[in-house]
Amino acid sequence: MNAKSKPMPALPSDAAAEKFVATADLSTYDLSGFKPMRFEIEPKAAALNMRPPVSLLDALKAKAKANGIPYTRYVRMLLESDVARSR
């Protein structure tokens, strides 16, 4: 946090957060602790059953944990990014 940055206030509700974002100059706040977040909008209508080797599943779970997300979401993100690259 630099000398001009203010700490983020506590926002006890969605309404308080919406009001704060609508009225505050966010450039004056320290946003260094924020992490990018990806929202999943499309409904999940299909299932995929996989039986990977234990070592691969353990590695996937470790990578997902390092990214702070559930491993099933991490696998889905890998699949989505691979498909998007090949389009």
C-alpha positions as a Markdown table, in Angstrom:
| # | Residue | x | y | z |
|---|---|---|---|---|
| 1 | Met | 0.0 | 0.0 | 0.0 |
| 2 | Asn | 1.5 | 3.4 | -0.9 |
| 3 | Ala | 1.3 | 6.5 | 1.2 |
| 4 | Lys | -1.8 | 7.8 | -0.7 |
| 5 | Ser | -3.8 | 4.6 | -0.7 |
| 6 | Lys | -6.6 | 4.1 | 1.8 |
| 7 | Pro | -7.5 | 0.6 | 3.1 |
| 8 | Met | -10.8 | -0.8 | 1.9 |
| 9 | Pro | -13.7 | -0.3 | 4.3 |
| 10 | Ala | -15.7 | -3.2 | 5.6 |
| 11 | Leu | -18.7 | -3.8 | 3.5 |
| 12 | Pro | -21.3 | -5.8 | 5.5 |
| 13 | Ser | -23.8 | -6.4 | 2.7 |
| 14 | Asp | -24.1 | -6.5 | -1.1 |
| 15 | Ala | -26.1 | -3.3 | -1.0 |
| 16 | Ala | -23.3 | -1.6 | 0.9 |
| 17 | Ala | -20.7 | -2.9 | -1.6 |
| 18 | Glu | -22.8 | -1.7 | -4.5 |
| 19 | Lys | -23.3 | 1.8 | -3.0 |
| 20 | Phe | -19.5 | 2.0 | -2.2 |
| 21 | Val | -18.5 | 1.0 | -5.8 |
| 22 | Ala | -21.0 | 3.4 | -7.3 |
| 23 | Thr | -19.8 | 6.4 | -5.3 |
| 24 | Ala | -16.2 | 5.9 | -4.3 |
| 25 | Asp | -13.0 | 6.8 | -6.3 |
| 26 | Leu | -11.5 | 3.4 | -6.3 |
| 27 | Ser | -8.1 | 4.8 | -7.5 |
| 28 | Thr | -7.6 | 6.1 | -3.9 |
| 29 | Tyr | -7.9 | 2.6 | -2.3 |
| 30 | Asp | -5.3 | -0.2 | -1.9 |
| 31 | Leu | -6.6 | -3.0 | -4.2 |
| 32 | Ser | -3.4 | -5.1 | -4.0 |
| 33 | Gly | -5.1 | -7.8 | -1.9 |
| 34 | Phe | -7.8 | -8.4 | -4.5 |
| 35 | Lys | -7.7 | -11.5 | -6.7 |
| 36 | Pro | -9.3 | -11.9 | -10.1 |
| 37 | Met | -12.5 | -13.8 | -9.9 |
| 38 | Arg | -14.3 | -15.6 | -12.7 |
| 39 | Phe | -18.1 | -16.0 | -12.5 |
| 40 | Glu | -19.8 | -19.0 | -14.1 |
| 41 | Ile | -23.0 | -17.9 | -15.8 |
| 42 | Glu | -23.8 | -20.8 | -18.1 |
| 43 | Pro | -25.9 | -23.6 | -16.4 |
| 44 | Lys | -24.3 | -27.0 | -16.1 |
| 45 | Ala | -26.5 | -29.5 | -18.0 |
| 46 | Ala | -24.1 | -32.3 | -18.7 |
| 47 | Ala | -21.8 | -34.5 | -16.6 |
| 48 | Leu | -18.4 | -36.0 | -17.3 |
| 49 | Asn | -17.1 | -39.0 | -15.4 |
| 50 | Met | -13.3 | -39.5 | -15.5 |
| 51 | Arg | -11.0 | -42.0 | -13.9 |
| 52 | Pro | -7.5 | -40.5 | -14.0 |
| 53 | Pro | -4.5 | -42.0 | -12.2 |
| 54 | Val | -4.3 | -41.0 | -8.6 |
| 55 | Ser | -1.1 | -39.1 | -9.2 |
| 56 | Leu | -2.8 | -36.9 | -11.9 |
| 57 | Leu | -5.8 | -36.3 | -9.7 |
| 58 | Asp | -3.6 | -35.3 | -6.7 |
| 59 | Ala | -1.6 | -33.0 | -9.0 |
| 60 | Leu | -4.8 | -31.4 | -10.3 |
| 61 | Lys | -6.1 | -30.9 | -6.7 |
| 62 | Ala | -2.8 | -29.3 | -5.7 |
| 63 | Lys | -2.9 | -26.9 | -8.6 |
| 64 | Ala | -6.5 | -26.0 | -7.9 |
| 65 | Lys | -5.8 | -25.4 | -4.2 |
| 66 | Ala | -2.9 | -23.2 | -5.2 |
| 67 | Asn | -5.4 | -21.2 | -7.3 |
| 68 | Gly | -8.0 | -21.1 | -4.5 |
| 69 | Ile | -10.7 | -23.0 | -6.5 |
| 70 | Pro | -12.3 | -26.4 | -6.3 |
| 71 | Tyr | -10.5 | -29.0 | -8.5 |
| 72 | Thr | -13.6 | -29.7 | -10.6 |
| 73 | Arg | -13.8 | -26.0 | -11.5 |
| 74 | Tyr | -10.1 | -26.1 | -12.3 |
| 75 | Val | -10.5 | -29.1 | -14.6 |
| 76 | Arg | -13.4 | -27.3 | -16.4 |
| 77 | Met | -11.3 | -24.2 | -16.8 |
| 78 | Leu | -8.5 | -26.3 | -18.4 |
| 79 | Leu | -10.9 | -27.9 | -20.8 |
| 80 | Glu | -12.5 | -24.5 | -21.6 |
| 81 | Ser | -9.2 | -22.8 | -22.3 |
| 82 | Asp | -8.0 | -25.7 | -24.5 |
| 83 | Val | -11.2 | -25.7 | -26.5 |
| 84 | Ala | -11.1 | -21.9 | -26.9 |
| 85 | Arg | -7.5 | -22.0 | -28.1 |
| 86 | Ser | -8.3 | -24.6 | -30.9 |
| 87 | Arg | -11.3 | -22.6 | -32.2 |
